[in-house]
Amino acid sequence: MERYFSPQLASLHDLCRQVVEAKVAPMAAQVDAQCLWPAHSMKALAEAGLMGLQAPASVGGHGQGLLALAAMTELIARACPSSALCFGMHCVGTAVIAAKATEHHSERYLRPIAEGRHITTLSLSETGSGTHFYLPATRLAEQGDWFIVNGEKQFVTNGSHADSYVMSVAASAPQEAGAGDFSCLVVDADTPGLQWQPAWAGFGMRGNSSRGVRVDQARVPRRNLLGEHGDQLWYVFEVIAPFFLMAMAGTYLGIAAAAVEATGLHLRTRRYGHSGEALADIDTLQARYAAMWITVEKTRGLVREAAVRGDGGHPEALPYILACKADAADAAVQVTNEAMTLCGGAAYRENSRISQMLRDARASHVMAPTTDLLKLWLGRALLGAPLL
């Protein structure tokens, strides 16, 4: 058992490993090749009781935190990164709903999530704000017991497949809104006025159904508001950022770890026909493979430390949390690129597993908050400057 894992987490991790081996891994290549949303993965994780990872114990969930999320997404991503991303965004959405849940939120969303009957996800990104996801232009107007929501979201993971969407909306007129001046609503999938854009067919992470959605005069009950109007700066840095960054760090760490494993297998089994010498016997390749392994283990150490500090409420947790996704992104791109080189022509076959890893890893730098923005925030946090 990992030294960071509690007995409960170790048990959940072992259960997840069984699901990944039996249900997730066998269809991973098909998910990538066909841009297939991994319904089989989500169903298997639900049947195993893992979709309630972040749901509170009071509603039947596991009540786990950042460490569990990072460990599970890493494990899933080693086999199917798209499945890890879909599962991770569901868990992040769950954590956001749970942070200041009312009785309505608990019974309408969290209990079904814990029971494996409901998938949720985040809906924050917009074309106009780019990496500045905390500056939404989507707006709401109050109308009695309802909010009327208008706007357009982009890159919604699990788009059109989730049962609900945790959506950010401007809390005041767009020209008056400042950083963090927004609210979050839970928008049900069957809400009239949601118009999904064309299906996702990306360079990498091809199965995550990262779709755009136009929101046109959507009526959302007032009780679906999370927290109070305009208090989402708290949500950004206390809930959304920690859980999102940890889910992403685990996912990209898993890709890097899988690349090291695949490269090691290639080096051990590939031999020269004229001499019988294995690639694993060549000094240069041994040293380069060692560097790949070191990169992954250093990143895993940072991710685990960030998660433990975050779960424990450590006063200096934030810099570690900001750093872990940035470092995992750098590690994933570096290691998969090196794997492409060390695995030679085998890696350059069309849709080889190594090439898929490289394509999936590249998403890490552009998925908001981007690697550059995270390093900017990290520097500000370390120097005592305001993040925004």
C-alpha positions in Angstrom: 0.0 0.0 0.0 1.3 3.5 -0.8 2.4 5.3 2.4 0.0 8.1 1.7 -3.1 5.9 1.4 -5.5 5.2 4.2 -6.9 1.7 4.3 -10.2 3.0 2.7 -8.4 4.7 -0.1 -6.2 1.6 -0.7 -9.3 -0.5 -1.0 -10.9 2.0 -3.4 -7.7 2.2 -5.5 -7.5 -1.6 -5.8 -11.2 -1.7 -6.9 -10.5 1.0 -9.5 -7.5 -1.0 -10.8 -9.8 -4.0 -11.3 -12.3 -1.9 -13.2 -9.6 -0.4 -15.4 -8.1 -3.8 -16.3 -11.5 -5.4 -17.0 -13.5 -2.7 -18.6 -11.6 0.5 -19.4 -8.3 -0.7 -21.0 -9.8 -3.1 -23.5 -11.7 -0.3 -25.3 -9.1 2.5 -24.9 -7.8 2.2 -28.5 -11.4 2.4 -29.8 -12.1 5.5 -27.8 -9.2 7.3 -29.4 -9.8 6.0 -32.9 -13.5 6.8 -33.0 -13.7 9.9 -30.8 -15.9 7.7 -28.6 -17.3 9.1 -25.3 -16.4 6.3 -22.9 -19.8 5.3 -21.7 -18.5 1.8 -20.9 -15.9 3.3 -18.5 -18.4 5.6 -16.7 -20.9 2.7 -16.4 -18.3 0.4 -15.0 -17.0 3.0 -12.5 -20.6 3.7 -11.5 -21.4 0.0 -11.0 -18.3 -0.3 -8.8 -19.6 2.5 -6.6 -16.7 4.9 -7.6 -18.7 7.7 -9.1 -19.4 9.0 -5.6 -15.8 9.4 -4.8 -16.2 13.1 -3.8 -19.8 12.8 -2.6 -20.2 13.2 1.2 -20.6 10.1 3.3 -23.9 11.6 4.5 -25.5 10.9 1.2 -23.8 7.5 0.7 -20.6 8.7 -1.0 -17.0 8.0 -0.1 -16.2 11.6 1.1 -12.7 11.4 -0.4 -10.5 14.4 -1.2 -7.7 15.5 -3.4 -5.4 12.5 -2.8 -8.0 10.0 -3.9 -8.9 12.0 -7.0 -5.3 12.3 -8.1 -4.6 8.6 -7.5 -7.8 7.4 -9.3 -7.3 9.6 -12.3 -3.6 8.6 -12.6 -4.7 4.9 -12.6 -7.4 5.3 -15.2 -5.2 7.5 -17.4 -2.5 4.9 -17.6 -5.0 2.9 -19.7 -7.4 5.5 -21.2 -6.7 9.2 -20.7 -10.1 10.3 -22.1 -11.9 8.1 -19.5 -9.7 9.6 -16.8 -10.7 13.2 -17.9 -14.4 12.3 -18.1 -14.3 10.7 -14.6 -12.2 13.5 -13.2 -14.5 16.3 -14.4 -17.4 14.5 -12.9 -15.6 14.3 -9.6 -14.7 18.0 -9.7 -18.3 18.9 -10.5 -19.4 16.8 -7.5 -16.9 18.5 -5.2 -18.2 22.0 -6.3 -21.8 21.0 -5.6 -20.9 19.5 -2.3 -18.9 22.5 -1.0 -21.9 24.5 0.1 -24.7 22.1 -0.6 -28.2 22.8 0.5 -30.7 20.0 1.2 -32.0 20.4 -2.3 -28.5 20.0 -3.8 -27.8 17.0 -1.6 -31.0 15.1 -2.5 -31.4 16.3 -6.2 -27.7 15.8 -7.2 -25.3 14.4 -4.6 -27.3 11.3 -3.5 -27.9 10.2 -7.1 -24.2 10.8 -7.8 -23.3 8.6 -4.8 -25.6 5.9 -6.1 -24.0 5.9 -9.5 -27.2 7.3 -11.2 -26.0 10.8 -12.1 -23.1 12.3 -14.0 -22.2 15.9 -13.6 -19.4 18.1 -15.0 -18.0 21.6 -15.2 -19.1 24.2 -17.8 -16.8 27.2 -17.3 -14.7 27.9 -20.4 -15.8 30.4 -23.1 -14.3 31.5 -26.4 -14.0 35.1 -25.3 -12.2 34.5 -22.0 -9.8 31.9 -23.1 -7.6 30.7 -20.2 -9.3 33.3 -17.9 -12.1 30.9 -17.0 -13.0 33.1 -14.0 -14.3 35.9 -16.3 -17.5 34.5 -17.9 -19.6 36.5 -20.3 -22.6 34.1 -19.9 -25.1 36.1 -17.9 -28.3 35.6 -15.9 -31.3 37.6 -15.2 -33.6 37.1 -12.2 -37.3 36.3 -12.8 -39.2 35.4 -9.7 -38.1 31.9 -8.6 -36.0 31.4 -11.7 -32.8 32.6 -13.4 -32.8 33.2 -17.1 -29.4 32.3 -18.5 -27.9 33.3 -21.9 -24.5 32.7 -23.3 -22.2 30.2 -24.8 -19.8 27.7 -23.3 -16.9 25.8 -24.9 -14.9 22.7 -24.1 -17.4 21.1 -21.8 -16.1 17.7 -20.9 -18.8 15.1 -21.0 -20.7 17.5 -23.1 -24.3 16.3 -24.0 -23.7 13.1 -22.0 -23.8 14.4 -18.4 -27.0 14.7 -16.4 -26.1 18.2 -15.1 -23.6 21.0 -15.6 -22.0 23.2 -13.1 -22.1 26.4 -15.1 -20.4 29.8 -14.3 -22.4 32.9 -15.1 -21.7 36.6 -14.6 -23.1 37.9 -11.3 -23.4 41.5 -12.6 -23.4 43.3 -15.9 -20.4 42.2 -18.0 -18.9 45.6 -18.2 -19.1 45.9 -14.4 -17.9 42.4 -13.5 -14.4 42.0 -12.0 -12.2 38.9 -11.5 -14.1 36.3 -9.6 -17.4 38.3 -9.8 -19.5 35.3 -11.0 -21.8 32.7 -9.7 -22.3 29.0 -10.3 -25.5 27.3 -11.1 -26.4 23.6 -11.6 -28.1 23.3 -14.9 -30.0 20.1 -15.7 -29.3 18.4 -19.0 -33.0 18.5 -20.0 -33.3 22.3 -19.5 -34.9 23.9 -22.5 -32.6 26.3 -24.3 -29.4 24.2 -24.3 -28.2 23.8 -27.9 -25.1 21.5 -28.3 -22.5 22.3 -30.9 -20.9 19.7 -33.2 -19.3 16.6 -31.7 -15.7 16.8 -30.5 -13.0 15.5 -32.9 -9.7 16.8 -31.4 -6.0 16.1 -31.9 -5.9 14.4 -28.5 -8.2 13.5 -25.6 -10.5 12.4 -28.4 -13.1 10.6 -26.3 -13.9 13.3 -23.8 -16.8 14.9 -25.8 -15.4 18.4 -25.2 -18.3 20.2 -26.8 -19.6 23.7 -27.0 -23.1 24.6 -25.9 -25.3 27.7 -26.6 -27.5 28.7 -23.8 -30.6 30.5 -25.0 -33.1 31.8 -22.5 -32.6 28.8 -20.3 -34.8 28.8 -17.1 -32.9 27.5 -14.1 -34.5 27.3 -10.6 -33.1 29.8 -8.1 -32.4 27.0 -5.7 -29.8 25.6 -8.1 -27.5 28.5 -7.3 -24.4 27.3 -5.5 -23.5 29.5 -2.5 -24.3 33.2 -2.7 -24.2 35.6 -5.6 -20.7 36.6 -6.6 -18.8 34.6 -3.9 -17.2 32.4 -6.5 -13.7 33.7 -5.9 -13.9 31.5 -2.9 -15.0 28.6 -5.1 -12.2 29.2 -7.6 -9.3 28.9 -5.2 -10.8 26.8 -2.4 -12.8 24.2 -4.5 -12.6 24.5 -8.3 -8.9 25.0 -8.6 -7.7 22.4 -6.1 -10.0 19.6 -7.4 -9.6 20.5 -11.1 -5.8 20.8 -10.9 -5.5 17.6 -8.9 -7.7 15.7 -11.4 -5.6 17.0 -14.3 -2.3 16.4 -12.6 -3.3 12.8 -11.9 -4.4 12.3 -15.5 -1.2 13.7 -17.1 0.9 11.9 -14.5 -0.8 8.7 -15.6 0.0 9.4 -19.3 3.6 9.9 -18.4 3.8 6.8 -16.3 2.2 4.7 -19.1 4.8 6.1 -21.5 7.6 5.0 -19.3 6.1 1.6 -19.0 5.6 1.2 -22.7 9.1 2.4 -23.5 10.6 0.0 -21.0 8.7 -2.9 -22.6 10.0 -1.8 -26.1 13.6 -1.6 -24.9 13.5 -5.0 -23.3 11.9 -6.8 -26.1 13.3 -5.1 -29.3 16.5 -6.8 -30.5 18.8 -6.2 -33.4 18.6 -9.0 -36.0 22.3 -9.0 -36.8 23.6 -9.2 -33.3 20.7 -10.3 -31.0 21.5 -7.3 -28.7 18.5 -5.8 -26.9 18.0 -2.1 -27.0 17.9 -2.3 -23.2 21.6 -3.2 -23.3 22.7 0.0 -24.9 24.3 2.6 -22.5 22.7 5.7 -24.1 19.2 4.3 -24.0 19.6 3.1 -20.4 20.6 6.6 -19.3 17.7 8.3 -21.3 15.2 5.8 -19.9 16.4 6.5 -16.4 15.8 10.2 -17.0 12.2 9.5 -18.0 11.7 7.4 -14.9 13.1 10.2 -12.7 10.9 12.8 -14.2 7.7 10.7 -13.5 8.7 9.9 -9.9 9.6 13.5 -9.1 6.2 14.6 -10.5 4.3 11.9 -8.5 6.0 13.0 -5.3 4.9 16.6 -5.9 1.4 15.6 -6.8 1.1 13.4 -3.7 2.5 16.2 -1.4 0.1 18.8 -2.9 -2.8 16.5 -2.3 -1.9 15.7 1.3 -1.3 19.3 2.1 -4.6 20.3 0.4 -6.6 17.6 2.2 -5.0 18.5 5.5 -5.7 22.2 5.1 -2.0 23.1 5.3 -1.6 26.9 5.1 1.0 26.6 2.3 -1.0 24.1 0.2 -1.8 26.5 -2.6 1.7 26.8 -4.2 2.0 23.0 -4.3 -1.5 22.6 -5.8 -0.7 25.2 -8.5 2.6 23.6 -9.2 1.4 20.0 -9.5 -0.6 20.4 -12.7 2.0 22.6 -14.4 4.7 20.1 -13.5 2.6 17.1 -14.6 2.0 18.9 -17.9 5.7 19.4 -18.5 6.5 15.9 -17.4 3.8 14.3 -19.7 4.9 16.2 -22.8 8.6 15.6 -22.1 8.3 11.9 -21.4 5.9 11.1 -24.2 8.2 13.0 -26.7 11.2 11.0 -25.4 9.2 7.8 -25.7 8.5 8.6 -29.4 12.3 8.8 -29.9 13.3 5.8 -27.9 10.6 3.6 -29.5 11.7 4.5 -33.0 9.8 3.4 -36.0 7.3 1.4 -33.9 6.1 4.6 -32.3 5.6 6.3 -35.7 3.1 3.8 -36.9 -0.3 5.3 -37.5 -2.2 5.6 -34.3 0.4 3.8 -32.3 -0.2 3.8 -28.5 2.9 6.0 -27.9 1.7 8.6 -30.5 -1.7 8.6 -28.8 0.0 9.4 -25.5 1.9 12.3 -27.1 -1.3 13.7 -28.6 -3.2 13.4 -25.3 -0.3 14.9 -23.3 -0.3 18.0 -25.5 -3.7 19.0 -24.2 -2.1 19.6 -20.8 -0.5 22.9 -21.7 -3.6 24.5 -23.2 -6.4 23.3 -20.9 -7.2 26.3 -18.7 -5.6 27.3 -16.5 -2.7 26.9 -18.9 0.8 25.9 -17.8 2.0 29.5 -18.3 -0.9 31.0 -16.2 -0.3 28.4 -13.4 3.4 29.3 -13.2 2.5 33.0 -13.1 0.1 32.4 -10.3 2.7 30.2 -8.5 5.3 32.9 -8.7 2.9 35.5 -7.4 1.9 33.2 -4.5 5.5 32.5 -3.6 6.3 36.2 -3.7 3.2 37.3 -1.7 1.6 39.1 -4.6 -2.2 39.0 -5.4 -2.9 36.1 -7.8 -5.5 38.1 -9.8 
